[in-house]
Every structure is written in structure tokens, then in C-alpha cells.
């Protein structure tokens, strides 16, 4: 399992997914990195982030990496520089890994085709993919239930505009979960129908082992002047009444940021069966495992190339 970039869940095999999650669990138990300290990372975030940005930073520091600062508003992006030229620049100055979040779906295709020396880790592309979130969600579910296969997992909310839904729905189904989607009909994604079922929220929470809430992606579309948080919670969210009907042992998840009182009642965010903040903690261990695996893959490919030249 050698790969020097990690950009999409559908480019990881089942074995590679399990290997990353297992390695993250080892880090959580105190395992030491197996890479040399001193590799250089740069985090290029062209969309706002709290959890993904800071946990990648924490992961890089725990691995002994050097971290370059980058803020789009203080860079040549403000002068019209393209993403491609920004990444070519940090490649030219010797960065080993670029962790990138960008509003453009599949932004990484152009970068990978260029054959740069640095590795790319996708921290979120538009409504496309969010592999680190998907992997930390899998880790959290496995910690709770020991496996993914056979579980009933409900993903509820703004499915159409969510990169978390795009990453998780297909991946969880591929790992053997029974995935149900719930939310406004106009926010469903027809592409998911071949591996997921849909159901109203009252039905979707009843048999679920995991209820995963998604926020409304207001930055990606206009929900309209008549959008009401209270109405949305009543029709599509996890209210106190719906939570009371969840089966024993079921857990609540959310990738955050949480819009309290919209997709979830505020009192449920830190309820005993909520795993929202433990998810965030697992993000550090998963991102350490991602960074380590990519650096190992990069090193292996460098050695292979050197042998070919020799």
C-alpha cells in the first residue's frame, strides 16, 4: 500500500482505509511515528476552518514536522495568482506536503497531473470529498461498535452540498453499512441512490445505530429568505423528541461546525450518547496517520525512482 497523495476516499481500497484507521488508533494509544522528523508541510486553506485546520497543525507538530505559514489574504492570491501557481511555488521552495482546502470540486486533478515533487492531502474540495473527516468518522464508529459492517447509519441534513456526505455515504456502504439518507427532497443527491436508501427523519432515526447530522451549507447556495432554523429542526433535524426514540446504544455524530437549534437541538450536542467532541479528538490521530502514510509512500517512490535511474 504505497501512495504519495491522499485526495479522495474512492481512491483508497478497503485495506488502505482499515490500515489508516488502525494506525490512528495506535497513535491514540501512544505509538511513536516511524518517519524521521523534519519534513515540511504547508496548509493552504482557501476556505475557513477550525477543526480541520488546527488538527492538521497539531498532527504535523506531533510528527515533528516543520509547518510553513500560509494565509490567502496575505498571499499573491490577492493579486490574481492561481491555485496551481501557488502550489508550484511551495513545491519549488521544497515543501514535502501541501494540505489543501479549496472551494473548487476536484481541484487536485490539475495538481496531480503536473507531476510535482510535493505530496497533496485533500482537506476538502467544494462539495466533493473530505477524506480526513470520513476516516475520523470511521475511527469513531469502530471505537464504539468494533466494526462498520452490518450497522445502520443515518446521514441527515444537506446531502447535496456536503462533501462529508459525498465521502461518507459511498465509503460506509462499501465497508458494509446500511446507509440511510434523510433531509429535504431537493437536497438529496440522486447519485447516492444506488448504494443508499432514503427515509423521513422520524423513520430514519428509529433503527439507526449512528445518526450523523450535517449542517446546512449556506456558503454553497442560498436557502432563501423563508428559511427558518426552528422549522428545519422540526421537519428534518434531530429534535429532543426524535432523540428519545433512538434505540439503546445508538450514538449521535456531527462533523461540525454545529448549527445548534437547526440540524440538532442544542441539548443533544453534548448528550451522553453524543460523540461529536470525541470525533474532533480522533481527527488528530487520523491526520497523523494520513501524513505518515503519505510521507512513507513519497519516500518509497523516491527510492524506487533512484533505483531505476541507477
C-alpha positions in Angstrom: 0.0 0.0 0.0 2.1 2.8 -1.3 0.6 6.2 -2.2 2.2 9.6 -2.1 -1.1 11.6 -2.3 -4.4 11.2 -0.5 -7.2 13.2 -2.1 -10.4 11.1 -2.2 -11.9 8.2 -0.3 -12.8 6.4 -3.6 -9.1 6.2 -4.4 -8.4 4.2 -1.2 -9.0 0.5 -1.0 -10.8 -1.1 1.9 -7.5 -2.4 3.2 -5.9 1.0 3.0 -8.8 2.6 4.9 -8.5 0.0 7.6 -4.7 0.5 7.8 -5.0 4.2 8.3 -7.7 3.8 11.0 -5.7 1.2 12.7 -2.6 3.3 12.6 -4.6 6.2 14.0 -5.7 4.0 16.9 -2.1 3.1 17.6 -1.2 6.8 17.7 -4.0 7.3 20.2 -2.6 4.6 22.4 0.8 6.3 22.4 2.7 4.8 19.4 5.7 6.7 18.1 5.9 7.9 14.5 8.1 5.7 12.1 9.1 8.7 10.0 12.1 10.9 10.5 11.4 14.4 11.9 11.9 17.5 9.9 9.6 17.0 6.8 8.0 20.3 5.8 4.2 20.8 5.5 2.2 23.8 4.3 -1.5 24.1 5.0 -3.2 26.0 2.2 -6.7 26.7 3.3 -8.8 28.8 0.9 -12.0 28.3 2.9 -12.5 28.9 6.6 -11.8 26.1 9.0 -11.4 25.5 12.7 -11.2 21.7 13.4 -9.6 20.5 10.2 -7.0 23.3 10.1 -6.0 23.1 13.7 -6.0 19.3 13.9 -3.8 19.1 10.9 -1.4 21.6 12.5 -1.5 19.5 15.8 -0.8 16.3 13.8 2.1 17.9 12.0 3.6 19.1 15.2 3.2 15.7 16.9 5.0 14.1 13.9 7.9 16.5 14.3 7.2 18.3 11.0 8.1 21.8 10.2 5.0 23.8 9.3 5.0 26.8 7.0 2.5 29.6 7.5 0.1 30.5 4.7 -2.9 32.9 4.7 -4.6 33.5 1.4 -5.4 37.1 2.3 -1.7 37.9 2.8 -0.5 36.0 -0.3 -0.3 36.6 -4.0 -3.8 35.1 -4.3 -5.0 38.6 -3.7 -3.0 39.7 -6.9 -4.7 37.0 -9.0 -2.3 34.1 -8.5 -4.0 30.7 -9.3 -4.1 27.7 -7.0 -1.8 25.9 -9.5 0.9 28.6 -9.3 0.6 28.9 -5.5 1.2 25.1 -5.2 4.0 25.1 -7.8 5.7 27.8 -5.8 5.7 25.9 -2.5 6.8 22.8 -4.4 9.7 24.8 -5.9 10.9 26.0 -2.4 11.0 22.5 -1.1 7.8 21.7 0.8 7.2 18.0 1.2 3.4 18.0 1.7 0.6 20.5 0.9 -2.6 20.1 2.8 -5.2 21.9 0.8 -8.8 23.0 1.2 -10.4 24.8 -1.7 -13.9 25.6 -2.9 -13.4 24.1 -6.3 -14.5 20.4 -6.7 -11.6 18.2 -7.8 -9.1 21.0 -7.6 -6.4 18.3 -7.1 -6.7 16.7 -10.6 -4.7 19.5 -12.2 -2.1 19.4 -9.5 -1.6 15.7 -9.6 -1.4 15.7 -13.4 1.5 18.2 -13.2 3.8 15.6 -11.5 5.1 17.9 -8.8 7.5 16.7 -6.2 5.4 17.5 -3.2 2.5 15.4 -2.0 -1.1 16.5 -1.8 -3.5 15.8 1.0 -7.1 17.0 0.3 -8.6 18.8 3.3 -11.8 19.4 1.5 -12.7 20.3 -2.1 -16.0 22.2 -2.6 -18.9 19.7 -2.3 -16.6 16.9 -3.4 -14.5 15.0 -0.9 -13.4 15.2 2.7 -11.2 12.1 3.3 -9.8 13.1 6.7 -13.3 13.6 8.1 -14.5 10.3 6.6 -11.6 8.5 8.2 -12.1 10.0 11.6 -15.8 9.2 11.4 -15.0 5.6 10.6 -12.5 5.5 13.5 -15.1 6.9 15.9 -17.7 4.4 14.8 -15.3 1.4 15.0 -14.3 2.5 18.6 -18.0 2.4 19.5 -19.1 -0.8 17.7 -16.0 -2.7 16.8 -16.9 -2.7 13.1 -18.8 -0.9 10.3 -20.3 -3.9 8.6 -24.0 -4.5 9.3 -24.5 -1.2 11.1 -27.5 1.0 10.3 -26.1 4.5 9.7 -28.3 7.5 9.0 -26.8 10.6 7.4 -29.3 13.5 7.7 -29.3 17.1 6.5 -28.0 18.9 3.5 -26.8 15.9 1.5 -26.4 17.6 -1.9 -24.0 20.3 -0.9 -22.0 18.3 1.7 -18.5 16.9 1.0 -18.9 14.9 4.2 -22.0 13.2 2.7 -20.1 12.6 -0.6 -17.2 10.9 1.3 -19.1 9.0 3.9 -22.2 7.7 2.1 -20.3 5.7 -0.5 -17.4 4.7 1.8 -19.6 3.4 4.7 -21.7 1.5 2.2 -18.5 0.0 0.7 -17.5 -1.1 4.2 -20.8 -2.9 4.6 -23.0 -0.5 6.5 -26.7 0.0 5.6 -26.8 3.8 4.9 -30.0 5.8 5.0 -30.2 9.4 3.9 -32.7 11.9 5.2 -33.4 15.5 4.5 -35.3 17.9 2.2 -36.0 16.2 -1.1 -34.4 19.0 -3.0 -31.2 18.5 -1.1 -30.9 14.7 -1.9 -28.2 13.5 -4.3 -29.6 11.1 -6.9 -26.1 9.7 -7.4 -26.3 8.1 -4.0 -29.5 6.1 -4.7 -27.6 3.1 -6.0 -26.0 2.4 -2.6 -28.2 4.2 -0.1 -31.9 4.3 0.9 -33.8 7.4 1.8 -36.4 7.9 4.6 -38.1 10.7 6.5 -36.3 11.7 9.7 -38.8 10.1 12.0 -38.2 6.7 10.3 -34.5 7.2 9.7 -33.6 7.6 13.4 -35.7 4.7 14.7 -33.4 1.8 13.8 -30.2 3.7 13.4 -27.0 2.7 15.3 -25.5 6.0 14.2 -27.3 9.3 13.5 -24.9 11.6 11.7 -26.1 15.2 11.3 -25.0 17.6 8.6 -25.3 21.4 8.7 -27.0 23.4 6.0 -24.2 24.6 3.7 -25.3 28.2 3.4 -22.0 29.2 1.9 -22.6 27.0 -1.2 -26.2 28.0 -2.0 -29.0 30.4 -1.0 -31.6 28.6 1.2 -34.0 31.5 0.6 -35.5 34.3 2.7 -38.1 32.0 4.2 -35.5 29.5 5.7 -36.3 29.0 9.4 -34.0 27.2 11.8 -36.9 26.2 14.1 -38.9 24.8 11.2 -36.0 23.0 9.8 -35.3 21.3 13.2 -38.9 20.3 13.5 -39.1 18.8 10.0 -35.6 17.4 9.3 -33.4 17.8 12.4 -32.6 15.7 15.5 -35.1 17.1 18.0 -35.4 16.0 21.6 -38.5 14.0 20.7 -36.7 12.1 17.9 -33.6 11.5 20.0 -35.8 9.9 22.7 -36.9 7.4 20.1 -33.4 6.4 19.1 -32.6 2.8 20.1 -30.5 1.9 23.1 -26.8 2.2 22.3 -27.2 4.4 19.3 -24.8 7.4 19.0 -25.0 10.9 17.6 -22.3 12.3 15.3 -21.7 15.6 13.5 -18.6 16.8 11.5 -19.1 20.3 12.9 -19.4 23.2 12.9 -22.7 22.6 14.6 -25.6 25.0 14.0 -27.3 24.4 17.3 -31.1 24.6 17.0 -31.1 23.9 13.3 -30.0 20.4 12.4 -29.7 19.3 16.1 -31.3 20.5 19.4 -28.6 22.3 21.4 -29.1 20.0 24.4 -28.1 17.0 22.3 -24.7 18.3 21.2 -23.1 17.1 24.5 -25.7 14.4 25.4 -24.3 11.2 26.9 -24.7 9.4 23.6 -23.1 12.2 21.6 -19.7 11.5 20.1 -19.3 15.0 18.5 -16.4 16.1 20.5 -14.6 12.7 20.6 -14.8 12.8 16.8 -12.8 16.0 16.9 -10.2 14.5 19.1 -9.9 11.5 16.8 -9.2 13.9 14.0 -5.7 14.5 15.2 -4.8 10.8 15.3 -6.3 10.1 11.9 -4.5 13.1 10.3 -1.2 11.9 11.9 -1.8 8.5 10.2 -2.6 10.2 6.9 0.5 12.4 6.9 2.7 9.5 8.0 1.4 7.1 5.3 1.8 9.8 2.6 5.4 10.6 3.7 6.2 6.9 3.7 4.8 6.5 0.2 6.7 9.5 -1.0 9.9 8.1 0.4 9.3 4.7 -1.2 8.6 6.2 -4.6 11.7 8.3 -4.3 13.8 5.2 -3.6 12.2 3.3 -6.5 12.9 6.2 -8.9 16.6 6.4 -7.7 17.0 2.6 -8.3 15.6 3.0 -11.8 18.0 5.8 -12.6 20.9 3.9 -11.2 
